[in-house]
Structures are given as structure tokens and as C-alpha cells.
Amino acid sequence: MTTERWAIDTAHSSVDFVARHMMVSKIRGTFTDWSGAIDVNLEDPSLSSVTATLVVASINTRDQKRDTHLLSTDFFDAAIYPHVTFISRRVEIEGTHLKVIGDLTIRGVIKDVALDVEYNGLNLDPWGNKRVHYNARITLNRKDFGLAWNQVLETGGVLIGENVEIEIQVEALREVVTAKHLPETKPPAASTDTPAPPLG
């Protein structure tokens, strides 16, 4: 079976995240504007691949003041780095799960990450279109990508936790054209440890 191109249906998919607030409670948020595509090989998932792009300005934590702060230079610096991107490099099969390994770029910093992915099946929608379903999880340390702002609490600890839990729900629709490979996409020129220079 060949590898087929599937477009992510963002109307039925989501990218959500959770971070600790004041060491105890949790802040939840989502990105509302993003896109992506998957090249799926159902017989041999290791031949599959994925790309995705998130618009940083679409972040939504249900608090406008907090969202504005997240877009500032203290965090994403969205005016200079407007996108978050992921480009997979390989897929490993681990029992009933997949490990999708690739390059994640946030604020111009590229890191090698591994998504824990669960395949939830394939079905037909009421119009006869094939749809495939996945969910993925990963925990990131935001400081690894230069999102280091924080405040020390008088009672001890910090205002915002360093680790951010990310959960991705994906529903993808098979495109008419079959593709063996995703188009070659070069990530932004950046060090794995140092933010890339602002885009002119």
C-alpha cells in the first residue's frame, strides 16, 4: 500500500496545553489557528510523516491580559517569531503506540522531540469520506525554547511552572491526490541552543 496524503481537519482537531500556576492550580489553553498534513501508510506506519504549523497569535487561555503577555518578548515574541512548526523525521512503532520524532521550532529554537501518538482508527463520515484519527501527547520544558520569564513567590516556588503538557487531537481527511512523500521543507536556520536572529 502506498503512502497517502491526508489533510488535518482543524475544525475537528485541537492543540491544547496545560501549565502550572503558583505551583498548585492549572492554566489551560489552546491554539485556534493551525494547519498540517499527514502522509499515512496504514500497513507500515513507520513510513508515515507529518508537518504542522501553529499561528502563535491564535493562543487562547481565556484571559486577554494573559494572552497578550504570552505574545510579548517575555514568552513567544510573536511579532518576531509568529509561528510554531513541527516537521517529523521518523516514526517508530512501540506496541499499540507510535513515537513520532521530529524537529519542533519555537521562538526560532529548534529541538528534537518525540510525540507519543495513539492511532484511534479509520472510519467514513456521512458523505463517504475516509477519516483517520490520532491523539498525541508530549511534555516540554518551556525554558528550552527561550520562554523563561517567571516570578518568585513570597511563599516559595514560582508563579508559572516550567513544564507544559501538550495534547493534540487529530482528525485527518484523505486528499484526492496520493503522495509518497511530503514536500521537502527546510526548517528555519537556527541553532539548537540559541534563538535564530529576527526575520527581517
N, C-alpha and C positions, 0 to 999 in steps of 0.2 A: 504494500500500500504506500502511495506517495504521501509526502508531507503537504498538507493543505493549509491555505491561509484563512484564518478566522479573525474577524474584526471584533474587538471588545465592545459590547453594547453597554456603554456607560450609564444609560438610563436604568439598567437593571444590575449595575455593578457598583462597588464602592471602595474607597480608600479611607479607612478610619484610623485614628491613633488615640492613645491614652498616655498621659504623663501624670506623675505625682505632683500634688500641690501641698506645700507646707508639710511634707513628709508623710501625710496621712490620707487626705482625700485625693480624688482623681479628677483630672480635667480631660474631657473627651472632645475630639474634633474630627473634621473631615475635609477633604479636598473635593470641591464640586465641579471643577473643570479639568478634565484629563482625557487622554486618549491612548490607544495602544492596539497592537495586533499580535496574534499568536500564530506561529506555524506549527500545526499539530500533526503528529504522527501517532495515531491511536494504537497501532500494532507495536511500535517501538518508541515509547515516549522520550527515550534518550536522544532521539533525533529532532525533538521539538525545540522551539526557541520563542522568545518573547521580547518585545520592546514596549516601553511605556513612557509617556511624558505628562507631568503634572504642572499645571499653572499655579505658581506659588500664591499669587494674589487671590486665588479662589479658596484659601484656607478659611474655615468657619468653625469657631469654638463657641458660638452663640453669645459672644461678647465683643462688641465692636472695638472697644478700647484695647482689649487684649489682642484681637486680631491685628490691629494697627501696629501694636508693639512687636508682634511676631514678624511683620513685614519689614521692620526697621533694621538698621545696621546691627542692633543687638542680637538679632537672630538671623533670618533668611537673607536680609539685604536685598529684597525683591526688586528694587529699582535697577540693581546691577546684575543680579542672578535671578531672572524671572521664572526659571524652570527647574524642576527636579526630573532627572531622567534615569531610566534603568534599561540596560542592554544585556541580555543573557549571553553567556559564553558556552555553557554546557548544562546538561540535565542529567542528574544521577538518580537511579531508581533505588529506593530504600523501603522494601516491603510494599505496603499499600500507599506509601507516600513518595513524593518526588522532592529532590533537592535541586532547586534552580539557582545556579551560581552565575553571578554576573557583576557588571560594573554599575554602581549606584553613584550618581553625581548630585551633590547638594552644595549649594553656595560655591561652586567651582571646584570642590574637593571630590576626587574620585576614590571610592573604596570598593574593595572586593567583598561582596556579601553573599549570603546563602539564604534563600527563601525556603521555608518548609511548606510544601504545597500538597494539598489533598485533592485528588480528582473525584468529583461528585457525580459524574455520569454524563450521558448524552441523551437528549430527547428531541421531540418535534414540537414546535409551537402550533397554535391553531391554524396557521397559514401554511404549514408544511415545511417550514424552515428548520434545519438542524441547528441545535444549540448545545454547547458544551459548557460544563460548569466546574469551577475550581474555587478553592479558598486557600489563602496563603497567610502565613504569619512570620514576623521577624521582630526582634528587639534590637534597637540601635542605641548607642550612646551618642547623644546629640553633640557632645563636645568634640567627637571625632571629625565632625564636619564644620567646626568653627562656630557652632551655636552655643557659646559658652556663658552667656550672661546669666547672672544669678544674684541673689541677696541672702546674706546670712541672717538667720532668725535669732532674736534675743534669747529664745528658749532653747537654742541649739538646732543644728541642722540648717537646711537651705530652703528657699522659697519654692524652687522648681526642681524636680528630680532629673538626674542626668539621663536615665534610661527611658526610652519611648517605645511603647508596644504598638506595633502596626498590624492591622488586619485588613486583608484585601479579599473582597468577594468579586469573582469574575464570572460573567455570563457572556459567551462569545458566539457570534453568528458566522456561519461559514460563508465566505465570499464566493462569488461565481468563478473567479479566476483561481486556478490552482498554482501554488508557488512552491518550489523546492526549498528556497532559502529566502530569508528576509533581505531587503536591500542592504548593502553594506553601509553602515553608519559609523562614522568616526566620532568618538566622544570628544568633548571639549578638551583642548590642550591644557592639562593641569597636572600638578604633582599629586602623588598620593598622600602627601602630608601637608602641602602648602596650598592655600587657595589660589586659583588662577587669577591673572590680572583682569580687571574690569573690562567688559566688552566696550569697544569704542562705539 
